[in-house]
Amino acid sequence: MKNITATYKNRELTFIKDGTSTEIGKIIYGKNKQPRLILDENEYSIVRTSKNEIQIFKNNEKIDSLNKDKIFGNYQFKNSTYQIKGISSWKGGTKLVDKENETILSIQNKSSLLDKGIYNIQLNNKVDSLFILLSLHIHIEASKTKTLAAVVSSSIASLFVVQKFIFPHFN
């Protein structure tokens, strides 16, 4: 099993192979919110065409797409047997699985309470670096959405508690 750490800083997510400090690749989040992935000499872009489809381009040529299952929220690659499942930091984090449902890699936020921009990736099997980057991008995208939902829910709950128990005479 190999470990990789990814760190988000200044709109760039850099992947470092633990133990060797070798940079594997980057995801650059530009202002137009269309991420670019840099691996070796190649540039990939991720284009969300709908809330359930993501297209992947290599040097401006479409190479694959991901389709989101509307019920479970898993992503299936069109040109691969891989699937991205369990998109969260709960219950083992986001996973890339093969057609036998064997975990290829798993991703978790270093901090389970707040997304601090540091992600731990465990590789159980050898996999192309592009799949690592794509899995992490999906994980981050989902984590940001879930964090926002948790903050909004907590705010609403706090208002209820304040109104009900601290200032009950205003009911």
DRENGUBA-94841 format. One line per field, with one value per atom (N, C-alpha, C): residue number from 0; residue in one letter; chain; atom name; x, y, z. Coordinates in steps of 0.2 Angstrom, whole numbers, plus 2048, in hexadecimal, padded with zeros to 3 digits. Example, Ala and Ser with C-alpha at 12.3 -4.5 7.8 and 13.67 -1.06 7.14 Angstrom:
// residues 2
i	c(0, 0, 0, 1, 1, 1) $
aa	c(a, a, a, s, s, s) $
ch	c(A, A, A, A, A, A) $
at	c(N, CA, C, N, CA, C) $
c1	c(842, 83E, 842, 840, 844, 840) $
c2	c(7E4, 7EA, 7F0, 7F5, 7FB, 800) $
c3	c(827, 827, 827, 823, 824, 827) $
END
This chain:
// residues 171
i	c(0, 0, 0, 1, 1, 1, 2, 2, 2, 3, 3, 3, 4, 4, 4, 5, 5, 5, 6, 6, 6, 7, 7, 7, 8, 8, 8, 9, 9, 9, 10, 10, 10, 11, 11, 11, 12, 12, 12, 13, 13, 13, 14, 14, 14, 15, 15, 15, 16, 16, 16, 17, 17, 17, 18, 18, 18, 19, 19, 19, 20, 20, 20, 21, 21, 21, 22, 22, 22, 23, 23, 23, 24, 24, 24, 25, 25, 25, 26, 26, 26, 27, 27, 27, 28, 28, 28, 29, 29, 29, 30, 30, 30, 31, 31, 31, 32, 32, 32, 33, 33, 33, 34, 34, 34, 35, 35, 35, 36, 36, 36, 37, 37, 37, 38, 38, 38, 39, 39, 39, 40, 40, 40, 41, 41, 41, 42, 42, 42, 43, 43, 43, 44, 44, 44, 45, 45, 45, 46, 46, 46, 47, 47, 47, 48, 48, 48, 49, 49, 49, 50, 50, 50, 51, 51, 51, 52, 52, 52, 53, 53, 53, 54, 54, 54, 55, 55, 55, 56, 56, 56, 57, 57, 57, 58, 58, 58, 59, 59, 59, 60, 60, 60, 61, 61, 61, 62, 62, 62, 63, 63, 63, 64, 64, 64, 65, 65, 65, 66, 66, 66, 67, 67, 67, 68, 68, 68, 69, 69, 69, 70, 70, 70, 71, 71, 71, 72, 72, 72, 73, 73, 73, 74, 74, 74, 75, 75, 75, 76, 76, 76, 77, 77, 77, 78, 78, 78, 79, 79, 79, 80, 80, 80, 81, 81, 81, 82, 82, 82, 83, 83, 83, 84, 84, 84, 85, 85, 85, 86, 86, 86, 87, 87, 87, 88, 88, 88, 89, 89, 89, 90, 90, 90, 91, 91, 91, 92, 92, 92, 93, 93, 93, 94, 94, 94, 95, 95, 95, 96, 96, 96, 97, 97, 97, 98, 98, 98, 99, 99, 99, 100, 100, 100, 101, 101, 101, 102, 102, 102, 103, 103, 103, 104, 104, 104, 105, 105, 105, 106, 106, 106, 107, 107, 107, 108, 108, 108, 109, 109, 109, 110, 110, 110, 111, 111, 111, 112, 112, 112, 113, 113, 113, 114, 114, 114, 115, 115, 115, 116, 116, 116, 117, 117, 117, 118, 118, 118, 119, 119, 119, 120, 120, 120, 121, 121, 121, 122, 122, 122, 123, 123, 123, 124, 124, 124, 125, 125, 125, 126, 126, 126, 127, 127, 127, 128, 128, 128, 129, 129, 129, 130, 130, 130, 131, 131, 131, 132, 132, 132, 133, 133, 133, 134, 134, 134, 135, 135, 135, 136, 136, 136, 137, 137, 137, 138, 138, 138, 139, 139, 139, 140, 140, 140, 141, 141, 141, 142, 142, 142, 143, 143, 143, 144, 144, 144, 145, 145, 145, 146, 146, 146, 147, 147, 147, 148, 148, 148, 149, 149, 149, 150, 150, 150, 151, 151, 151, 152, 152, 152, 153, 153, 153, 154, 154, 154, 155, 155, 155, 156, 156, 156, 157, 157, 157, 158, 158, 158, 159, 159, 159, 160, 160, 160, 161, 161, 161, 162, 162, 162, 163, 163, 163, 164, 164, 164, 165, 165, 165, 166, 166, 166, 167, 167, 167, 168, 168, 168, 169, 169, 169, 170, 170, 170) $
aa	c(m, m, m, k, k, k, n, n, n, i, i, i, t, t, t, a, a, a, t, t, t, y, y, y, k, k, k, n, n, n, r, r, r, e, e, e, l, l, l, t, t, t, f, f, f, i, i, i, k, k, k, d, d, d, g, g, g, t, t, t, s, s, s, t, t, t, e, e, e, i, i, i, g, g, g, k, k, k, i, i, i, i, i, i, y, y, y, g, g, g, k, k, k, n, n, n, k, k, k, q, q, q, p, p, p, r, r, r, l, l, l, i, i, i, l, l, l, d, d, d, e, e, e, n, n, n, e, e, e, y, y, y, s, s, s, i, i, i, v, v, v, r, r, r, t, t, t, s, s, s, k, k, k, n, n, n, e, e, e, i, i, i, q, q, q, i, i, i, f, f, f, k, k, k, n, n, n, n, n, n, e, e, e, k, k, k, i, i, i, d, d, d, s, s, s, l, l, l, n, n, n, k, k, k, d, d, d, k, k, k, i, i, i, f, f, f, g, g, g, n, n, n, y, y, y, q, q, q, f, f, f, k, k, k, n, n, n, s, s, s, t, t, t, y, y, y, q, q, q, i, i, i, k, k, k, g, g, g, i, i, i, s, s, s, s, s, s, w, w, w, k, k, k, g, g, g, g, g, g, t, t, t, k, k, k, l, l, l, v, v, v, d, d, d, k, k, k, e, e, e, n, n, n, e, e, e, t, t, t, i, i, i, l, l, l, s, s, s, i, i, i, q, q, q, n, n, n, k, k, k, s, s, s, s, s, s, l, l, l, l, l, l, d, d, d, k, k, k, g, g, g, i, i, i, y, y, y, n, n, n, i, i, i, q, q, q, l, l, l, n, n, n, n, n, n, k, k, k, v, v, v, d, d, d, s, s, s, l, l, l, f, f, f, i, i, i, l, l, l, l, l, l, s, s, s, l, l, l, h, h, h, i, i, i, h, h, h, i, i, i, e, e, e, a, a, a, s, s, s, k, k, k, t, t, t, k, k, k, t, t, t, l, l, l, a, a, a, a, a, a, v, v, v, v, v, v, s, s, s, s, s, s, s, s, s, i, i, i, a, a, a, s, s, s, l, l, l, f, f, f, v, v, v, v, v, v, q, q, q, k, k, k, f, f, f, i, i, i, f, f, f, p, p, p, h, h, h, f, f, f, n, n, n) $
ch	c(A, A, A, A, A, A, A, A, A, A, A, A, A, A, A, A, A, A, A, A, A, A, A, A, A, A, A, A, A, A, A, A, A, A, A, A, A, A, A, A, A, A, A, A, A, A, A, A, A, A, A, A, A, A, A, A, A, A, A, A, A, A, A, A, A, A, A, A, A, A, A, A, A, A, A, A, A, A, A, A, A, A, A, A, A, A, A, A, A, A, A, A, A, A, A, A, A, A, A, A, A, A, A, A, A, A, A, A, A, A, A, A, A, A, A, A, A, A, A, A, A, A, A, A, A, A, A, A, A, A, A, A, A, A, A, A, A, A, A, A, A, A, A, A, A, A, A, A, A, A, A, A, A, A, A, A, A, A, A, A, A, A, A, A, A, A, A, A, A, A, A, A, A, A, A, A, A, A, A, A, A, A, A, A, A, A, A, A, A, A, A, A, A, A, A, A, A, A, A, A, A, A, A, A, A, A, A, A, A, A, A, A, A, A, A, A, A, A, A, A, A, A, A, A, A, A, A, A, A, A, A, A, A, A, A, A, A, A, A, A, A, A, A, A, A, A, A, A, A, A, A, A, A, A, A, A, A, A, A, A, A, A, A, A, A, A, A, A, A, A, A, A, A, A, A, A, A, A, A, A, A, A, A, A, A, A, A, A, A, A, A, A, A, A, A, A, A, A, A, A, A, A, A, A, A, A, A, A, A, A, A, A, A, A, A, A, A, A, A, A, A, A, A, A, A, A, A, A, A, A, A, A, A, A, A, A, A, A, A, A, A, A, A, A, A, A, A, A, A, A, A, A, A, A, A, A, A, A, A, A, A, A, A, A, A, A, A, A, A, A, A, A, A, A, A, A, A, A, A, A, A, A, A, A, A, A, A, A, A, A, A, A, A, A, A, A, A, A, A, A, A, A, A, A, A, A, A, A, A, A, A, A, A, A, A, A, A, A, A, A, A, A, A, A, A, A, A, A, A, A, A, A, A, A, A, A, A, A, A, A, A, A, A, A, A, A, A, A, A, A, A, A, A, A, A, A, A, A, A, A, A, A, A, A, A, A, A, A, A, A, A, A, A, A, A, A, A, A, A, A, A, A, A, A, A, A, A, A, A, A, A, A, A, A, A, A, A, A, A, A, A, A, A, A, A, A, A, A, A, A, A, A, A) $
at	c(N, CA, C, N, CA, C, N, CA, C, N, CA, C, N, CA, C, N, CA, C, N, CA, C, N, CA, C, N, CA, C, N, CA, C, N, CA, C, N, CA, C, N, CA, C, N, CA, C, N, CA, C, N, CA, C, N, CA, C, N, CA, C, N, CA, C, N, CA, C, N, CA, C, N, CA, C, N, CA, C, N, CA, C, N, CA, C, N, CA, C, N, CA, C, N, CA, C, N, CA, C, N, CA, C, N, CA, C, N, CA, C, N, CA, C, N, CA, C, N, CA, C, N, CA, C, N, CA, C, N, CA, C, N, CA, C, N, CA, C, N, CA, C, N, CA, C, N, CA, C, N, CA, C, N, CA, C, N, CA, C, N, CA, C, N, CA, C, N, CA, C, N, CA, C, N, CA, C, N, CA, C, N, CA, C, N, CA, C, N, CA, C, N, CA, C, N, CA, C, N, CA, C, N, CA, C, N, CA, C, N, CA, C, N, CA, C, N, CA, C, N, CA, C, N, CA, C, N, CA, C, N, CA, C, N, CA, C, N, CA, C, N, CA, C, N, CA, C, N, CA, C, N, CA, C, N, CA, C, N, CA, C, N, CA, C, N, CA, C, N, CA, C, N, CA, C, N, CA, C, N, CA, C, N, CA, C, N, CA, C, N, CA, C, N, CA, C, N, CA, C, N, CA, C, N, CA, C, N, CA, C, N, CA, C, N, CA, C, N, CA, C, N, CA, C, N, CA, C, N, CA, C, N, CA, C, N, CA, C, N, CA, C, N, CA, C, N, CA, C, N, CA, C, N, CA, C, N, CA, C, N, CA, C, N, CA, C, N, CA, C, N, CA, C, N, CA, C, N, CA, C, N, CA, C, N, CA, C, N, CA, C, N, CA, C, N, CA, C, N, CA, C, N, CA, C, N, CA, C, N, CA, C, N, CA, C, N, CA, C, N, CA, C, N, CA, C, N, CA, C, N, CA, C, N, CA, C, N, CA, C, N, CA, C, N, CA, C, N, CA, C, N, CA, C, N, CA, C, N, CA, C, N, CA, C, N, CA, C, N, CA, C, N, CA, C, N, CA, C, N, CA, C, N, CA, C, N, CA, C, N, CA, C, N, CA, C, N, CA, C, N, CA, C, N, CA, C, N, CA, C, N, CA, C, N, CA, C, N, CA, C, N, CA, C, N, CA, C, N, CA, C, N, CA, C, N, CA, C, N, CA, C, N, CA, C, N, CA, C, N, CA, C, N, CA, C, N, CA, C, N, CA, C, N, CA, C, N, CA, C, N, CA, C, N, CA, C, N, CA, C, N, CA, C, N, CA, C, N, CA, C, N, CA, C, N, CA, C) $
c1	c(804, 800, 804, 803, 807, 802, 806, 802, 804, 800, 801, 7FD, 800, 7FD, 7FC, 7F6, 7F5, 7F3, 7F6, 7F5, 7F3, 7ED, 7EA, 7ED, 7F0, 7F3, 7F3, 7F0, 7F0, 7ED, 7E7, 7E3, 7E7, 7EC, 7EF, 7EF, 7EE, 7EE, 7F4, 7F9, 7FF, 7FF, 801, 801, 809, 80A, 811, 811, 816, 816, 81A, 817, 819, 820, 825, 82B, 830, 82E, 833, 832, 82D, 82B, 82B, 82A, 82A, 823, 823, 81C, 819, 813, 810, 80C, 809, 805, 801, 7FD, 7FA, 7F3, 7EE, 7E8, 7E8, 7E7, 7E7, 7DF, 7DD, 7D6, 7D6, 7D5, 7D5, 7CE, 7CE, 7C8, 7C2, 7C3, 7BD, 7BA, 7BD, 7BB, 7BB, 7BF, 7C0, 7C7, 7C8, 7CE, 7D3, 7D9, 7DE, 7E2, 7E4, 7E8, 7EE, 7F4, 7FB, 7FE, 800, 803, 809, 80F, 814, 814, 814, 814, 80D, 808, 801, 7FD, 7F8, 7F3, 7EC, 7E8, 7E1, 7DD, 7D7, 7D2, 7CB, 7C8, 7C2, 7BC, 7B7, 7B2, 7AB, 7A8, 7A1, 79C, 799, 794, 78D, 78C, 786, 787, 782, 784, 785, 784, 785, 78A, 78E, 793, 799, 79F, 7A5, 7A9, 7AB, 7B0, 7B7, 7BB, 7C2, 7C6, 7CA, 7CE, 7D5, 7D9, 7E0, 7E3, 7E6, 7E9, 7E3, 7DD, 7D7, 7D4, 7D5, 7D2, 7CE, 7C8, 7C4, 7C6, 7C8, 7CA, 7C6, 7C1, 7BD, 7B7, 7B3, 7AE, 7AC, 7A9, 7A6, 79F, 79B, 794, 792, 78E, 78C, 786, 786, 780, 77B, 775, 770, 76E, 76E, 76C, 771, 777, 77C, 782, 782, 787, 78E, 78F, 795, 796, 79D, 79F, 7A1, 79F, 7A2, 7A5, 7AB, 7AF, 7AC, 7AC, 7A9, 7AE, 7B4, 7B9, 7BD, 7BB, 7BF, 7BA, 7BC, 7B8, 7B8, 7BC, 7BC, 7B6, 7B5, 7AF, 7B2, 7AF, 7B1, 7AB, 7AC, 7A6, 7A8, 7A2, 7A3, 7A6, 7A3, 7A6, 7A5, 7AA, 7AA, 7B0, 7B0, 7B5, 7B3, 7AD, 7AA, 7AB, 7AB, 7AB, 7B1, 7B6, 7BC, 7BE, 7BA, 7BB, 7B9, 7BB, 7BA, 7BE, 7BB, 7BF, 7BF, 7C4, 7C4, 7C4, 7BF, 7BF, 7BF, 7C0, 7C0, 7BA, 7B9, 7B3, 7B1, 7B6, 7B4, 7B3, 7B2, 7B1, 7B7, 7BD, 7C3, 7C6, 7C7, 7CA, 7D1, 7D1, 7D8, 7DB, 7D7, 7DA, 7D5, 7D7, 7D2, 7D5, 7D0, 7D2, 7CE, 7D2, 7CF, 7D2, 7CE, 7D1, 7D5, 7DA, 7DF, 7DB, 7D7, 7D3, 7CC, 7C9, 7C2, 7BC, 7BE, 7B9, 7B9, 7BE, 7BF, 7C4, 7C2, 7C6, 7CC, 7D2, 7D7, 7DC, 7DA, 7DE, 7E3, 7E3, 7E8, 7E4, 7E6, 7E3, 7E8, 7E5, 7E9, 7E6, 7EB, 7E9, 7EC, 7E9, 7EC, 7EB, 7F0, 7F0, 7F0, 7EC, 7EC, 7EF, 7EE, 7F0, 7F3, 7F7, 7FA, 7F4, 7F4, 7EF, 7F2, 7F0, 7F2, 7F1, 7F6, 7F5, 7EF, 7ED, 7E7, 7E1, 7E0, 7DB, 7DB, 7E1, 7E2, 7E0, 7E2, 7E0, 7D9, 7D6, 7CE, 7CB, 7CD, 7C9, 7CA, 7D0, 7D0, 7CC, 7CC, 7C8, 7C1, 7BE, 7B7, 7B6, 7BB, 7BB, 7BA, 7BF, 7BF, 7B8, 7B6, 7B0, 7AA, 7AA, 7A4, 7A5, 7AC, 7AD, 7AB, 7AC, 7AB, 7A3, 79F, 798, 795, 798, 796, 798, 79E, 7A0, 79B, 799, 794, 78E, 78B, 785, 785, 78B, 78B, 78B, 78F, 78F, 788, 784, 77E, 779, 779, 775, 777, 77D, 77F, 77D, 77D, 77B, 773, 76F, 768, 767, 76A, 769, 76B, 770, 772, 76D, 76A, 765, 75F, 75D, 757, 759, 75F, 761, 760, 763, 763, 75C, 758, 751, 74D, 74E, 74A, 74C, 753, 755, 758, 75B, 75E, 75A, 755, 751, 749, 747, 741, 73B, 73C, 736, 735, 739, 737, 733, 732, 72E, 726) $
c2	c(7FA, 800, 806, 80B, 811, 817, 81C, 822, 828, 82C, 833, 838, 83E, 843, 849, 84C, 851, 857, 85D, 863, 869, 86C, 872, 878, 87C, 883, 887, 88D, 892, 890, 88D, 88A, 884, 881, 87C, 876, 870, 86A, 866, 865, 861, 85A, 855, 84E, 84D, 84A, 849, 841, 83D, 836, 836, 834, 833, 82F, 831, 82E, 830, 832, 834, 83C, 83F, 846, 848, 843, 844, 846, 84C, 84F, 84A, 848, 844, 848, 84D, 851, 856, 85A, 860, 861, 864, 866, 86D, 871, 879, 87B, 87E, 881, 888, 88A, 891, 894, 89A, 89F, 89C, 899, 897, 891, 88E, 888, 882, 882, 87C, 87A, 874, 872, 86F, 871, 86E, 869, 863, 85E, 85E, 85E, 85E, 857, 853, 84D, 84C, 84C, 84B, 851, 850, 855, 857, 853, 854, 858, 85B, 85F, 85D, 85C, 859, 85E, 85E, 863, 85F, 861, 85E, 863, 861, 865, 862, 865, 863, 865, 860, 862, 862, 85F, 85F, 85D, 85D, 85B, 854, 850, 849, 846, 84B, 849, 84D, 84A, 84E, 84B, 84F, 84D, 84F, 84A, 84B, 84C, 851, 852, 852, 84F, 84F, 854, 859, 85E, 85F, 861, 863, 85E, 858, 852, 84E, 84D, 849, 842, 83F, 839, 834, 837, 833, 838, 834, 838, 834, 838, 834, 836, 831, 832, 830, 835, 834, 830, 82B, 827, 82C, 82D, 831, 82F, 828, 826, 826, 822, 821, 827, 82B, 830, 82E, 827, 825, 827, 827, 829, 823, 822, 81D, 820, 81D, 81F, 81C, 820, 81D, 818, 81A, 816, 811, 810, 80C, 808, 803, 7FF, 802, 807, 80B, 80F, 80F, 813, 817, 81D, 821, 821, 81E, 81D, 820, 820, 822, 829, 82E, 834, 838, 838, 83C, 83A, 83D, 83B, 836, 834, 82F, 828, 823, 81C, 81A, 81D, 81B, 820, 825, 82A, 828, 82C, 82B, 825, 821, 81B, 81A, 818, 816, 80E, 80B, 804, 801, 7FB, 7F8, 7F4, 7F0, 7ED, 7E8, 7E5, 7E0, 7E4, 7EA, 7EE, 7EE, 7EC, 7ED, 7F4, 7F6, 7FD, 7FE, 802, 804, 809, 80E, 814, 816, 81A, 81D, 824, 829, 82F, 832, 835, 838, 83F, 843, 84A, 848, 84C, 84A, 84C, 851, 853, 851, 84D, 84B, 850, 855, 85A, 860, 862, 868, 866, 869, 868, 86D, 86B, 86F, 86F, 86B, 86B, 866, 861, 85C, 855, 851, 84B, 845, 840, 83A, 835, 832, 82D, 827, 821, 81B, 817, 815, 811, 809, 805, 7FE, 7FA, 7FD, 7FA, 800, 7FE, 802, 805, 80C, 80F, 815, 817, 81D, 823, 827, 82E, 832, 831, 835, 833, 82D, 82A, 82D, 82E, 830, 838, 83B, 842, 843, 83F, 840, 83E, 839, 837, 83C, 83F, 844, 84A, 84C, 852, 851, 84B, 849, 849, 847, 847, 84E, 852, 859, 85D, 85C, 85F, 85D, 857, 854, 857, 857, 859, 860, 864, 86C, 86C, 869, 869, 866, 861, 85E, 863, 866, 86B, 871, 873, 879, 877, 871, 86F, 86E, 86C, 86B, 872, 876, 87D, 880, 880, 883, 87F, 879, 875, 877, 878, 87A, 881, 885, 88C, 88C, 888, 888, 885, 880, 87C, 881, 885, 88A, 88F, 892, 897, 894, 88E, 88A, 88A, 888, 887, 88E, 893, 899, 89C, 89B, 89D, 899, 893, 88F, 88E, 88F, 88E, 894, 898, 89E, 8A4, 8A5, 8AA, 8A7, 8A3, 8A0, 8A4, 8AA, 8AF, 8B3, 8B2, 8B5, 8B0, 8AA, 8A6, 8A8) $
c3	c(800, 800, 800, 7FC, 7FB, 7FD, 800, 802, 7FE, 7FD, 7F9, 7FD, 7FE, 801, 7FC, 7FC, 7F8, 7FC, 7FA, 7FE, 7F9, 7FC, 7F8, 7FA, 7F6, 7F8, 7F2, 7F2, 7ED, 7E7, 7E7, 7E1, 7DE, 7E1, 7DE, 7E3, 7E1, 7E5, 7E2, 7E6, 7E4, 7E8, 7E4, 7E6, 7E7, 7ED, 7EF, 7F1, 7EF, 7F1, 7F7, 7FC, 803, 803, 807, 807, 802, 7FC, 7F7, 7F6, 7F8, 7F7, 7EF, 7EB, 7E4, 7E2, 7DE, 7DC, 7D6, 7D7, 7D2, 7CD, 7CF, 7CB, 7CF, 7CB, 7CE, 7CB, 7CF, 7CD, 7CE, 7C9, 7C9, 7C9, 7CE, 7CE, 7CC, 7C5, 7C3, 7C5, 7C3, 7C5, 7C1, 7BB, 7B8, 7BA, 7C0, 7C3, 7BF, 7BA, 7B5, 7B7, 7BB, 7BD, 7B8, 7B8, 7B4, 7B8, 7B5, 7B8, 7B4, 7B8, 7B4, 7B7, 7B2, 7B3, 7AE, 7B0, 7AB, 7A7, 7A0, 79B, 799, 79B, 799, 79D, 79A, 79E, 79C, 7A2, 7A1, 7A4, 7A1, 7A4, 7A6, 7AB, 7AD, 7AC, 7A8, 7A6, 7A8, 7AD, 7AF, 7AA, 7A6, 7A1, 7A4, 7AA, 7AD, 7B5, 7B9, 7C0, 7C0, 7BB, 7BB, 7B6, 7B3, 7AE, 7AE, 7AE, 7AD, 7A7, 7A3, 79E, 79F, 79D, 79E, 797, 797, 791, 792, 78D, 78E, 788, 789, 784, 77F, 782, 77F, 77B, 77B, 778, 77D, 77C, 781, 781, 788, 788, 78C, 790, 795, 798, 79B, 79F, 7A5, 7AA, 7B0, 7B0, 7B2, 7B3, 7BA, 7BD, 7C4, 7C4, 7C8, 7CA, 7CE, 7CC, 7CF, 7D6, 7D7, 7DE, 7E3, 7E1, 7E6, 7E6, 7E0, 7E0, 7DD, 7DB, 7D9, 7D2, 7D0, 7C9, 7C6, 7C0, 7BC, 7B6, 7B4, 7AF, 7A8, 7A3, 79D, 79A, 799, 796, 79A, 7A0, 7A5, 7AA, 7AD, 7B1, 7B9, 7BA, 7C0, 7C2, 7C8, 7CB, 7D1, 7D2, 7D8, 7DD, 7E3, 7E7, 7EE, 7F2, 7F9, 7FA, 7F6, 7F5, 7FC, 800, 807, 80B, 811, 815, 81B, 81A, 81F, 81C, 820, 81F, 81A, 81B, 817, 811, 810, 80B, 804, 800, 7F9, 7F6, 7F2, 7F0, 7E8, 7E5, 7DE, 7DE, 7DB, 7DB, 7D4, 7D4, 7CD, 7CC, 7C7, 7C5, 7CA, 7CE, 7D3, 7DA, 7DA, 7E0, 7E5, 7E2, 7E6, 7E6, 7EC, 7ED, 7EA, 7E5, 7E2, 7E6, 7E8, 7EC, 7F1, 7F6, 7FB, 7FD, 7FD, 7FF, 805, 80A, 80F, 811, 813, 816, 81C, 81D, 822, 829, 829, 82E, 82D, 831, 82F, 831, 835, 836, 831, 830, 82B, 825, 81F, 819, 81A, 81C, 81C, 816, 811, 80B, 80B, 80F, 80F, 80F, 80A, 808, 808, 80C, 80C, 807, 803, 7FD, 7FF, 7FF, 800, 7F9, 7F7, 7F0, 7F2, 7F1, 7F2, 7EC, 7E6, 7E0, 7DB, 7D7, 7D2, 7CE, 7CD, 7C9, 7C5, 7BF, 7BC, 7C0, 7C0, 7C4, 7C2, 7BC, 7BA, 7BE, 7BF, 7C4, 7CB, 7CD, 7D4, 7D4, 7CF, 7CF, 7CE, 7CA, 7C8, 7CF, 7D2, 7D8, 7DE, 7DE, 7E3, 7E1, 7DB, 7D9, 7DB, 7DA, 7DB, 7E3, 7E7, 7EE, 7F1, 7EE, 7F0, 7EF, 7E9, 7E7, 7EB, 7ED, 7F1, 7F8, 7FB, 802, 803, 7FE, 7FE, 7FF, 7FB, 7FB, 802, 804, 80B, 810, 810, 815, 816, 810, 80F, 812, 810, 813, 81B, 81D, 825, 828, 825, 828, 828, 823, 822, 827, 828, 82C, 834, 835, 83C, 83E, 839, 83A, 83B, 837, 838, 83F, 841, 848, 84D, 84C, 852, 853, 84D, 84E, 852, 850, 854, 85B, 85D, 864, 868, 864, 868, 869, 864, 864, 869, 869, 86E, 875, 876, 87D, 880, 87C, 87F, 880, 87B, 87B, 87A, 87F, 87E, 87E, 881, 882, 87C, 876, 870, 86B, 86E, 86A, 869) $
END
